[in-house]
Amino acid sequence: MQNPITGPVVLGASGKVGRALRQVYQKGHLPEFADAIWQYRSMAEVPKGAALVWDILQGALPTIRPRAVIVLAGVTAGRADDLARNTTLALAACALADQAGGVPVLLTSSQAVYGAQSGLLREQDMCLPSTPYGRAKREMERAVAGRPNVTCLRIGNVVGCDAISGAMVHGGVTLDRFPDGQGPRRAMIGPVTLGHVLQGLLEAPGPLPPVLNVAAAGAVAMADLLAAAGVPWGWQDALPHALPALDLDVSLLQKMMPVPGANPVDLIAQARLAGWSPAL
């Protein structure tokens, strides 16, 4: 007999984004996640509290019926066959949702599916992924296309969990400087805002779109983010193929819920709430 669950299941609680959201929740900033069940691969990973232990790639489907499935689990690096597991994870999440009666699935994709394109990127724009990770996420999107209960979230950099945040932890940050004297700008979001967006989407009336850009409104200069964190950095001349800006159009998301403007100080504050701390 399947066990009903009143809240969503969050797959990938032990990953970077999963840990960040859980820490924010435990500090009282995401009360919407009070009924969430967090999934871990093994008992050794489980902190105190209720959790779902399920090795998504190896184990059989758990006999539960959540009201939604939030997929934060994913593979960000490795060989092509490693990255292909993003599709395997997504399909397992869809199977769990189908078992529960076709409940909503929020599947984390990435802005990397757009590739090195400039301008304000909209969901209907062509995807031209230029990295193995971006291509793997695009293949994952294709694998779930046509499922009416699945929304692929093309998320910007989650501050505290992304590459620039990792570089700040280890120190010695170097930014590209482009011919106009400026550094790179990227679409970003803080973990607190991301948590509010996830819950807001589950509460939105009517069907969700198949793909959705998710970020704070407006791109952020990485130099401003470093300054907000108090981290020194150096410059290097940008190579010809380097991308000055990647900016996501979040107007579709804004029609469903308020989306804050991208503020470097606030983004750093959210990352600190989630347990991130730079090397100063």
ZADO-1210 file (C-alpha; in nm, 4 decimals, padded with zeros to 6 digits):
<atoms>
<atom x="00.0000" y="00.0000" z="00.0000" code="MET" pos="1"/>
<atom x="00.1365" y="00.3406" z="-00.0931" code="GLN" pos="2"/>
<atom x="00.1850" y="00.5972" z="00.1805" code="ASN" pos="3"/>
<atom x="00.0328" y="00.9429" z="00.1202" code="PRO" pos="4"/>
<atom x="00.2515" y="01.2482" z="00.1860" code="ILE" pos="5"/>
<atom x="00.0938" y="01.5889" z="00.2249" code="THR" pos="6"/>
<atom x="00.3981" y="01.7792" z="00.1020" code="GLY" pos="7"/>
<atom x="00.6462" y="01.7627" z="-00.1850" code="PRO" pos="8"/>
<atom x="00.9426" y="01.5299" z="-00.2076" code="VAL" pos="9"/>
<atom x="01.2712" y="01.7136" z="-00.2675" code="VAL" pos="10"/>
<atom x="01.5120" y="01.4901" z="-00.4576" code="LEU" pos="11"/>
<atom x="01.8801" y="01.5724" z="-00.4109" code="GLY" pos="12"/>
<atom x="01.8952" y="01.6952" z="-00.0514" code="ALA" pos="13"/>
<atom x="02.2661" y="01.6116" z="-00.0290" code="SER" pos="14"/>
<atom x="02.3664" y="01.8183" z="-00.3344" code="GLY" pos="15"/>
<atom x="02.4853" y="02.1789" z="-00.3214" code="LYS" pos="16"/>
<atom x="02.1477" y="02.3380" z="-00.3913" code="VAL" pos="17"/>
<atom x="01.9624" y="02.0847" z="-00.1764" code="GLY" pos="18"/>
<atom x="02.1887" y="02.1505" z="00.1216" code="ARG" pos="19"/>
<atom x="02.1522" y="02.5255" z="00.0737" code="ALA" pos="20"/>
<atom x="01.7721" y="02.5120" z="00.0686" code="LEU" pos="21"/>
<atom x="01.7602" y="02.2821" z="00.3689" code="ARG" pos="22"/>
<atom x="01.9856" y="02.5114" z="00.5718" code="GLN" pos="23"/>
<atom x="01.7726" y="02.8125" z="00.4827" code="VAL" pos="24"/>
<atom x="01.4603" y="02.6191" z="00.5825" code="TYR" pos="25"/>
<atom x="01.6129" y="02.5102" z="00.9141" code="GLN" pos="26"/>
<atom x="01.6892" y="02.8746" z="00.9952" code="LYS" pos="27"/>
<atom x="01.3215" y="02.9630" z="00.9539" code="GLY" pos="28"/>
<atom x="01.3381" y="03.1425" z="00.6194" code="HIS" pos="29"/>
<atom x="01.1395" y="02.8896" z="00.4144" code="LEU" pos="30"/>
<atom x="00.8362" y="02.7944" z="00.6254" code="PRO" pos="31"/>
<atom x="00.6704" y="02.6730" z="00.3046" code="GLU" pos="32"/>
<atom x="00.8952" y="02.3643" z="00.3229" code="PHE" pos="33"/>
<atom x="00.7678" y="02.2519" z="00.6634" code="ALA" pos="34"/>
<atom x="00.5871" y="01.9542" z="00.5067" code="ASP" pos="35"/>
<atom x="00.8615" y="01.8629" z="00.2581" code="ALA" pos="36"/>
<atom x="01.0336" y="01.5252" z="00.2626" code="ILE" pos="37"/>
<atom x="01.4030" y="01.5449" z="00.1725" code="TRP" pos="38"/>
<atom x="01.5595" y="01.2587" z="-00.0219" code="GLN" pos="39"/>
<atom x="01.9051" y="01.1147" z="00.0468" code="TYR" pos="40"/>
<atom x="02.0880" y="00.8306" z="-00.1231" code="ARG" pos="41"/>
<atom x="02.1832" y="00.6459" z="00.1964" code="SER" pos="42"/>
<atom x="02.1222" y="00.6505" z="00.5709" code="MET" pos="43"/>
<atom x="02.4782" y="00.7758" z="00.6194" code="ALA" pos="44"/>
<atom x="02.3794" y="01.1069" z="00.4550" code="GLU" pos="45"/>
<atom x="02.0602" y="01.1653" z="00.6533" code="VAL" pos="46"/>
<atom x="02.0674" y="01.4417" z="00.9177" code="PRO" pos="47"/>
<atom x="01.8208" y="01.4513" z="01.2051" code="LYS" pos="48"/>
<atom x="01.4558" y="01.4552" z="01.1045" code="GLY" pos="49"/>
<atom x="01.2292" y="01.2753" z="00.8625" code="ALA" pos="50"/>
<atom x="01.3800" y="01.1843" z="00.5274" code="ALA" pos="51"/>
<atom x="01.3353" y="00.9578" z="00.2286" code="LEU" pos="52"/>
<atom x="01.6277" y="00.7209" z="00.1692" code="VAL" pos="53"/>
<atom x="01.6313" y="00.6277" z="-00.1985" code="TRP" pos="54"/>
<atom x="01.9196" y="00.5702" z="-00.4369" code="ASP" pos="55"/>
<atom x="01.7438" y="00.7118" z="-00.7430" code="ILE" pos="56"/>
<atom x="01.9842" y="00.5516" z="-00.9925" code="LEU" pos="57"/>
<atom x="01.9856" y="00.2078" z="-00.8306" code="GLN" pos="58"/>
<atom x="01.6804" y="00.1505" z="-00.6126" code="GLY" pos="59"/>
<atom x="01.3194" y="00.0669" z="-00.6885" code="ALA" pos="60"/>
<atom x="01.0573" y="00.3402" z="-00.6655" code="LEU" pos="61"/>
<atom x="00.9601" y="00.4114" z="-00.3053" code="PRO" pos="62"/>
<atom x="00.5964" y="00.3414" z="-00.2222" code="THR" pos="63"/>
<atom x="00.4959" y="00.6991" z="-00.1475" code="ILE" pos="64"/>
<atom x="00.2469" y="00.9420" z="-00.2954" code="ARG" pos="65"/>
<atom x="00.3831" y="01.2979" z="-00.2619" code="PRO" pos="66"/>
<atom x="00.1792" y="01.5957" z="-00.3782" code="ARG" pos="67"/>
<atom x="00.4713" y="01.7096" z="-00.5973" code="ALA" pos="68"/>
<atom x="00.8287" y="01.6180" z="-00.6894" code="VAL" pos="69"/>
<atom x="01.1042" y="01.8820" z="-00.6813" code="ILE" pos="70"/>
<atom x="01.4179" y="01.7570" z="-00.8566" code="VAL" pos="71"/>
<atom x="01.7379" y="01.9202" z="-00.7350" code="LEU" pos="72"/>
<atom x="01.9406" y="01.6027" z="-00.7931" code="ALA" pos="73"/>
<atom x="02.1761" y="01.6241" z="-01.0863" code="GLY" pos="74"/>
<atom x="02.5256" y="01.5706" z="-01.2224" code="VAL" pos="75"/>
<atom x="02.7273" y="01.8837" z="-01.3000" code="THR" pos="76"/>
<atom x="03.0641" y="01.7441" z="-01.4099" code="ALA" pos="77"/>
<atom x="03.2309" y="01.4350" z="-01.5480" code="GLY" pos="78"/>
<atom x="03.2322" y="01.2378" z="-01.8688" code="ARG" pos="79"/>
<atom x="02.9432" y="01.2219" z="-02.1128" code="ALA" pos="80"/>
<atom x="02.8035" y="00.9056" z="-01.9538" code="ASP" pos="81"/>
<atom x="02.8179" y="01.0692" z="-01.6103" code="ASP" pos="82"/>
<atom x="02.6308" y="01.3756" z="-01.7343" code="LEU" pos="83"/>
<atom x="02.3756" y="01.1535" z="-01.9095" code="ALA" pos="84"/>
<atom x="02.2572" y="01.0508" z="-01.5636" code="ARG" pos="85"/>
<atom x="02.0708" y="01.3810" z="-01.5508" code="ASN" pos="86"/>
<atom x="01.8212" y="01.2228" z="-01.7891" code="THR" pos="87"/>
<atom x="01.8071" y="00.9015" z="-01.5863" code="THR" pos="88"/>
<atom x="01.7358" y="01.0992" z="-01.2696" code="LEU" pos="89"/>
<atom x="01.4672" y="01.3032" z="-01.4434" code="ALA" pos="90"/>
<atom x="01.2887" y="00.9964" z="-01.5774" code="LEU" pos="91"/>
<atom x="01.2963" y="00.8300" z="-01.2345" code="ALA" pos="92"/>
<atom x="01.1403" y="01.1437" z="-01.0848" code="ALA" pos="93"/>
<atom x="00.8702" y="01.1350" z="-01.3524" code="CYS" pos="94"/>
<atom x="00.7999" y="00.7706" z="-01.2722" code="ALA" pos="95"/>
<atom x="00.7571" y="00.8600" z="-00.9046" code="LEU" pos="96"/>
<atom x="00.5190" y="01.1421" z="-01.0000" code="ALA" pos="97"/>
<atom x="00.3219" y="00.9103" z="-01.2304" code="ASP" pos="98"/>
<atom x="00.2926" y="00.6553" z="-00.9501" code="GLN" pos="99"/>
<atom x="00.1425" y="00.9298" z="-00.7334" code="ALA" pos="100"/>
<atom x="-00.1213" y="01.0113" z="-00.9949" code="GLY" pos="101"/>
<atom x="00.0635" y="01.2518" z="-01.2227" code="GLY" pos="102"/>
<atom x="00.1567" y="01.5099" z="-00.9602" code="VAL" pos="103"/>
<atom x="00.3636" y="01.8147" z="-01.0662" code="PRO" pos="104"/>
<atom x="00.7365" y="01.7777" z="-01.1288" code="VAL" pos="105"/>
<atom x="00.9686" y="02.0771" z="-01.1014" code="LEU" pos="106"/>
<atom x="01.2868" y="01.9689" z="-01.2772" code="LEU" pos="107"/>
<atom x="01.6033" y="02.1751" z="-01.2438" code="THR" pos="108"/>
<atom x="01.7594" y="02.2484" z="-01.5774" code="SER" pos="109"/>
<atom x="02.0036" y="02.5335" z="-01.6352" code="SER" pos="110"/>
<atom x="02.0654" y="02.8548" z="-01.8223" code="GLN" pos="111"/>
<atom x="02.3538" y="02.6573" z="-01.9768" code="ALA" pos="112"/>
<atom x="02.1087" y="02.5133" z="-02.2328" code="VAL" pos="113"/>
<atom x="02.1120" y="02.8512" z="-02.4117" code="TYR" pos="114"/>
<atom x="02.4864" y="02.8373" z="-02.4686" code="GLY" pos="115"/>
<atom x="02.6993" y="03.1412" z="-02.5483" code="ALA" pos="116"/>
<atom x="02.4189" y="03.3624" z="-02.6745" code="GLN" pos="117"/>
<atom x="02.3901" y="03.7312" z="-02.5936" code="SER" pos="118"/>
<atom x="02.0834" y="03.9403" z="-02.5272" code="GLY" pos="119"/>
<atom x="01.7832" y="03.8805" z="-02.3055" code="LEU" pos="120"/>
<atom x="01.7111" y="03.5092" z="-02.3457" code="LEU" pos="121"/>
<atom x="01.3483" y="03.3927" z="-02.3498" code="ARG" pos="122"/>
<atom x="01.2083" y="03.0438" z="-02.3087" code="GLU" pos="123"/>
<atom x="01.1120" y="03.0254" z="-02.6748" code="GLN" pos="124"/>
<atom x="01.4619" y="03.1161" z="-02.7971" code="ASP" pos="125"/>
<atom x="01.6729" y="02.8494" z="-02.9626" code="MET" pos="126"/>
<atom x="01.8944" y="02.6421" z="-02.7334" code="CYS" pos="127"/>
<atom x="02.2574" y="02.6217" z="-02.8473" code="LEU" pos="128"/>
<atom x="02.4415" y="02.4626" z="-02.5540" code="PRO" pos="129"/>
<atom x="02.8166" y="02.4992" z="-02.5849" code="SER" pos="130"/>
<atom x="02.9349" y="02.2846" z="-02.2917" code="THR" pos="131"/>
<atom x="02.8932" y="01.9137" z="-02.2119" code="PRO" pos="132"/>
<atom x="02.6843" y="02.0083" z="-01.9078" code="TYR" pos="133"/>
<atom x="02.4578" y="02.2335" z="-02.1118" code="GLY" pos="134"/>
<atom x="02.4128" y="01.9650" z="-02.3762" code="ARG" pos="135"/>
<atom x="02.3292" y="01.7039" z="-02.1106" code="ALA" pos="136"/>
<atom x="02.0650" y="01.9297" z="-01.9563" code="LYS" pos="137"/>
<atom x="01.9159" y="01.9960" z="-02.2987" code="ARG" pos="138"/>
<atom x="01.8980" y="01.6215" z="-02.3657" code="GLU" pos="139"/>
<atom x="01.7234" y="01.5831" z="-02.0307" code="MET" pos="140"/>
<atom x="01.4685" y="01.8461" z="-02.1332" code="GLU" pos="141"/>
<atom x="01.4036" y="01.6606" z="-02.4588" code="ARG" pos="142"/>
<atom x="01.3545" y="01.3326" z="-02.2731" code="ALA" pos="143"/>
<atom x="01.0662" y="01.4735" z="-02.0661" code="VAL" pos="144"/>
<atom x="00.9151" y="01.6948" z="-02.3364" code="ALA" pos="145"/>
<atom x="00.5412" y="01.6483" z="-02.3788" code="GLY" pos="146"/>
<atom x="00.4751" y="01.5425" z="-02.0195" code="ARG" pos="147"/>
<atom x="00.1981" y="01.7796" z="-01.9051" code="PRO" pos="148"/>
<atom x="00.2965" y="01.7666" z="-01.5379" code="ASN" pos="149"/>
<atom x="00.6685" y="01.8483" z="-01.5873" code="VAL" pos="150"/>
<atom x="00.8249" y="02.1948" z="-01.5885" code="THR" pos="151"/>
<atom x="01.1961" y="02.2330" z="-01.6679" code="CYS" pos="152"/>
<atom x="01.3379" y="02.5234" z="-01.4705" code="LEU" pos="153"/>
<atom x="01.6217" y="02.6982" z="-01.6522" code="ARG" pos="154"/>
<atom x="01.7837" y="02.8384" z="-01.3420" code="ILE" pos="155"/>
<atom x="02.0506" y="03.1064" z="-01.3302" code="GLY" pos="156"/>
<atom x="02.3553" y="03.0830" z="-01.1049" code="ASN" pos="157"/>
<atom x="02.2430" y="02.9931" z="-00.7505" code="VAL" pos="158"/>
<atom x="02.4712" y="03.2134" z="-00.5426" code="VAL" pos="159"/>
<atom x="02.6601" y="03.0093" z="-00.2861" code="GLY" pos="160"/>
<atom x="02.6359" y="02.6975" z="-00.5045" code="CYS" pos="161"/>
<atom x="02.7855" y="02.8140" z="-00.8363" code="ASP" pos="162"/>
<atom x="03.1386" y="02.8268" z="-00.9736" code="ALA" pos="163"/>
<atom x="03.2094" y="03.1891" z="-00.8813" code="ILE" pos="164"/>
<atom x="03.0955" y="03.1226" z="-00.5234" code="SER" pos="165"/>
<atom x="03.3261" y="02.8214" z="-00.5091" code="GLY" pos="166"/>
<atom x="03.6148" y="03.0331" z="-00.6360" code="ALA" pos="167"/>
<atom x="03.5445" y="03.2888" z="-00.3620" code="MET" pos="168"/>
<atom x="03.5699" y="03.0156" z="-00.0979" code="VAL" pos="169"/>
<atom x="03.9173" y="02.9193" z="-00.2171" code="HIS" pos="170"/>
<atom x="04.0416" y="03.2731" z="-00.2884" code="GLY" pos="171"/>
<atom x="04.2460" y="03.4000" z="-00.5808" code="GLY" pos="172"/>
<atom x="03.9534" y="03.5009" z="-00.8020" code="VAL" pos="173"/>
<atom x="04.0293" y="03.6270" z="-01.1519" code="THR" pos="174"/>
<atom x="03.7645" y="03.7855" z="-01.3737" code="LEU" pos="175"/>
<atom x="03.7622" y="03.8331" z="-01.7486" code="ASP" pos="176"/>
<atom x="03.7775" y="04.1965" z="-01.8568" code="ARG" pos="177"/>
<atom x="03.6200" y="04.2768" z="-02.1914" code="PHE" pos="178"/>
<atom x="03.7186" y="04.5558" z="-02.4346" code="PRO" pos="179"/>
<atom x="03.4637" y="04.7919" z="-02.2749" code="ASP" pos="180"/>
<atom x="03.6483" y="04.7566" z="-01.9434" code="GLY" pos="181"/>
<atom x="03.3675" y="04.5578" z="-01.7810" code="GLN" pos="182"/>
<atom x="03.3624" y="04.2052" z="-01.6428" code="GLY" pos="183"/>
<atom x="03.1098" y="03.9259" z="-01.6982" code="PRO" pos="184"/>
<atom x="02.7422" y="03.9607" z="-01.6034" code="ARG" pos="185"/>
<atom x="02.5192" y="03.6641" z="-01.5285" code="ARG" pos="186"/>
<atom x="02.1613" y="03.5785" z="-01.4330" code="ALA" pos="187"/>
<atom x="02.1610" y="03.4860" z="-01.0643" code="MET" pos="188"/>
<atom x="01.9287" y="03.3891" z="-00.7819" code="ILE" pos="189"/>
<atom x="01.9681" y="03.3430" z="-00.4074" code="GLY" pos="190"/>
<atom x="01.8685" y="03.0201" z="-00.2296" code="PRO" pos="191"/>
<atom x="01.5942" y="03.1906" z="-00.0276" code="VAL" pos="192"/>
<atom x="01.4352" y="03.3359" z="-00.3393" code="THR" pos="193"/>
<atom x="01.4707" y="03.0019" z="-00.5189" code="LEU" pos="194"/>
<atom x="01.2861" y="02.8273" z="-00.2368" code="GLY" pos="195"/>
<atom x="01.0023" y="03.0809" z="-00.2516" code="HIS" pos="196"/>
<atom x="00.9811" y="03.0372" z="-00.6293" code="VAL" pos="197"/>
<atom x="00.9612" y="02.6583" z="-00.6056" code="LEU" pos="198"/>
<atom x="00.6794" y="02.6698" z="-00.3546" code="GLN" pos="199"/>
<atom x="00.5054" y="02.9497" z="-00.5432" code="GLY" pos="200"/>
<atom x="00.5040" y="02.7419" z="-00.8600" code="LEU" pos="201"/>
<atom x="00.3438" y="02.4497" z="-00.6784" code="LEU" pos="202"/>
<atom x="00.0691" y="02.6816" z="-00.5573" code="GLU" pos="203"/>
<atom x="00.0153" y="02.8583" z="-00.8906" code="ALA" pos="204"/>
<atom x="-00.3325" y="02.8203" z="-01.0397" code="PRO" pos="205"/>
<atom x="-00.3624" y="02.6425" z="-01.3711" code="GLY" pos="206"/>
<atom x="-00.1018" y="02.4420" z="-01.5619" code="PRO" pos="207"/>
<atom x="00.2631" y="02.5438" z="-01.5560" code="LEU" pos="208"/>
<atom x="00.4637" y="02.6010" z="-01.8767" code="PRO" pos="209"/>
<atom x="00.6916" y="02.3206" z="-01.9994" code="PRO" pos="210"/>
<atom x="01.0029" y="02.5385" z="-01.9538" code="VAL" pos="211"/>
<atom x="01.0554" y="02.8426" z="-01.7345" code="LEU" pos="212"/>
<atom x="01.3459" y="03.0796" z="-01.6747" code="ASN" pos="213"/>
<atom x="01.4178" y="03.1249" z="-01.3034" code="VAL" pos="214"/>
<atom x="01.6415" y="03.4047" z="-01.1773" code="ALA" pos="215"/>
<atom x="01.6279" y="03.7382" z="-01.0044" code="ALA" pos="216"/>
<atom x="01.5266" y="04.0134" z="-01.2433" code="ALA" pos="217"/>
<atom x="01.8307" y="04.1575" z="-01.4219" code="GLY" pos="218"/>
<atom x="02.1828" y="04.0278" z="-01.4667" code="ALA" pos="219"/>
<atom x="02.4501" y="04.0824" z="-01.2007" code="VAL" pos="220"/>
<atom x="02.8070" y="04.1956" z="-01.2610" code="ALA" pos="221"/>
<atom x="03.0364" y="03.9379" z="-01.1042" code="MET" pos="222"/>
<atom x="03.2623" y="04.2216" z="-00.9914" code="ALA" pos="223"/>
<atom x="02.9700" y="04.3658" z="-00.7935" code="ASP" pos="224"/>
<atom x="02.9027" y="04.0266" z="-00.6360" code="LEU" pos="225"/>
<atom x="03.2664" y="03.9963" z="-00.5298" code="LEU" pos="226"/>
<atom x="03.2596" y="04.3486" z="-00.3900" code="ALA" pos="227"/>
<atom x="02.9434" y="04.2698" z="-00.1915" code="ALA" pos="228"/>
<atom x="03.1181" y="03.9664" z="-00.0435" code="ALA" pos="229"/>
<atom x="03.4303" y="04.1675" z="00.0361" code="GLY" pos="230"/>
<atom x="03.6461" y="03.9371" z="-00.1755" code="VAL" pos="231"/>
<atom x="03.9406" y="04.0843" z="-00.3713" code="PRO" pos="232"/>
<atom x="03.9946" y="03.9794" z="-00.7310" code="TRP" pos="233"/>
<atom x="04.2236" y="04.0312" z="-01.0255" code="GLY" pos="234"/>
<atom x="04.1613" y="04.0855" z="-01.3971" code="TRP" pos="235"/>
<atom x="04.2656" y="03.9065" z="-01.7107" code="GLN" pos="236"/>
<atom x="04.1921" y="03.9947" z="-02.0718" code="ASP" pos="237"/>
<atom x="03.8882" y="03.8031" z="-02.1923" code="ALA" pos="238"/>
<atom x="03.9474" y="03.5523" z="-02.4696" code="LEU" pos="239"/>
<atom x="03.7587" y="03.6124" z="-02.7971" code="PRO" pos="240"/>
<atom x="03.5027" y="03.3373" z="-02.7245" code="HIS" pos="241"/>
<atom x="03.4254" y="03.4574" z="-02.3695" code="ALA" pos="242"/>
<atom x="03.0651" y="03.5657" z="-02.3080" code="LEU" pos="243"/>
<atom x="03.0246" y="03.9148" z="-02.1577" code="PRO" pos="244"/>
<atom x="02.6654" y="03.8639" z="-02.0389" code="ALA" pos="245"/>
<atom x="02.4046" y="03.5927" z="-01.9993" code="LEU" pos="246"/>
<atom x="02.0711" y="03.7442" z="-01.9047" code="ASP" pos="247"/>
<atom x="01.7445" y="03.5544" z="-01.8623" code="LEU" pos="248"/>
<atom x="01.4056" y="03.7039" z="-01.9434" code="ASP" pos="249"/>
<atom x="01.1930" y="03.6233" z="-01.6355" code="VAL" pos="250"/>
<atom x="00.8764" y="03.8018" z="-01.7483" code="SER" pos="251"/>
<atom x="00.6856" y="03.4706" z="-01.7686" code="LEU" pos="252"/>
<atom x="00.7819" y="03.3917" z="-01.4092" code="LEU" pos="253"/>
<atom x="00.6885" y="03.7460" z="-01.3055" code="GLN" pos="254"/>
<atom x="00.3352" y="03.6911" z="-01.4334" code="LYS" pos="255"/>
<atom x="00.2975" y="03.4107" z="-01.1788" code="MET" pos="256"/>
<atom x="00.4667" y="03.5661" z="-00.8746" code="MET" pos="257"/>
<atom x="00.6788" y="03.8621" z="-00.7630" code="PRO" pos="258"/>
<atom x="01.0421" y="03.8307" z="-00.8642" code="VAL" pos="259"/>
<atom x="01.2929" y="04.0528" z="-00.6799" code="PRO" pos="260"/>
<atom x="01.5496" y="04.2547" z="-00.8672" code="GLY" pos="261"/>
<atom x="01.9041" y="04.1221" z="-00.8721" code="ALA" pos="262"/>
<atom x="02.0840" y="04.2878" z="-00.5796" code="ASN" pos="263"/>
<atom x="02.4415" y="04.1688" z="-00.5099" code="PRO" pos="264"/>
<atom x="02.4249" y="04.2513" z="-00.1372" code="VAL" pos="265"/>
<atom x="02.1013" y="04.0560" z="-00.0947" code="ASP" pos="266"/>
<atom x="02.2324" y="03.7636" z="-00.2994" code="LEU" pos="267"/>
<atom x="02.5416" y="03.7361" z="-00.0798" code="ILE" pos="268"/>
<atom x="02.3274" y="03.7610" z="00.2351" code="ALA" pos="269"/>
<atom x="02.1098" y="03.4742" z="00.1113" code="GLN" pos="270"/>
<atom x="02.4155" y="03.2621" z="00.0351" code="ALA" pos="271"/>
<atom x="02.5482" y="03.3207" z="00.3868" code="ARG" pos="272"/>
<atom x="02.2132" y="03.2114" z="00.5331" code="LEU" pos="273"/>
<atom x="02.2574" y="02.8886" z="00.3402" code="ALA" pos="274"/>
<atom x="02.5950" y="02.8224" z="00.5034" code="GLY" pos="275"/>
<atom x="02.8278" y="02.9669" z="00.2391" code="TRP" pos="276"/>
<atom x="03.1258" y="03.1734" z="00.3470" code="SER" pos="277"/>
<atom x="03.4050" y="03.3189" z="00.1303" code="PRO" pos="278"/>
<atom x="03.7765" y="03.3291" z="00.2043" code="ALA" pos="279"/>
<atom x="03.8631" y="03.6848" z="00.3059" code="LEU" pos="280"/>
</atoms>
